[in-house]
């Protein structure tokens, strides 16, 4: 199997924005079910959310794509810096691998890409929030050293959400 190319989304490419928005929608459907997943956000809102992440006035973030040999989007992840200046952390907002490309290591590569970027930003920890029912994503994060650090209901659906976190820098590195 050929290794997918990882690169940042090109904001000038509406097809890439559309593919990421569709992946975000599919994540919601897989986790919340068809009715809830499609009702939570419109595709227009999801497209705008992709653009929001890449607007420097709104966020310090990246949208990274995993591309196949013909340039097709196989997977994506969105991650950003969050929190007040004295307690900044990395947040992985969403990761989606299209079903035909799962179990090929793409999600792990995208996770590593996010962690590397967070480290380059000098962040001491990173996390993600996901539905407690999203067993494949929870297993992926646990394999990479994440532990559950919080939980609470999704404000829109009431679904139990869990936070998975990982320290990126040791306490010795933080002191230097």
C-alpha angles and dihedrals in degrees: 000000000000117000113250119239115240117212141148119271113262107232090206090063109083089184090062092048089049093050092051092047089050090050090051089051091049090052090055091048093049092049103034102026129250099289098045095035095056094040096053098073135002119239088245089057091048092050090050090049091055089052091045090060091056096047106099089207089062107034147355096234149127135219108205125193130202106216129199127223092278093046095260118149108250097170143347142199132196121204136168147172113264139181138043119313094261094050107031118162138172119258122197100208102185142349124187131177116190109242097247090058101045124119091034098103097258096126091050091050091049090048090052090049090055093047092049091051092048090052090050087053089054095246118159097206144011136200147173135209121221140160114277086235094059093099098166093054093043090051091049093052093045090052087056096052103269122141132193110264104165144005140193144147122287104250092223102043109014090236112151108254124196130202118222115196139183132188112235100187127044119237088252091056091049091055094054 
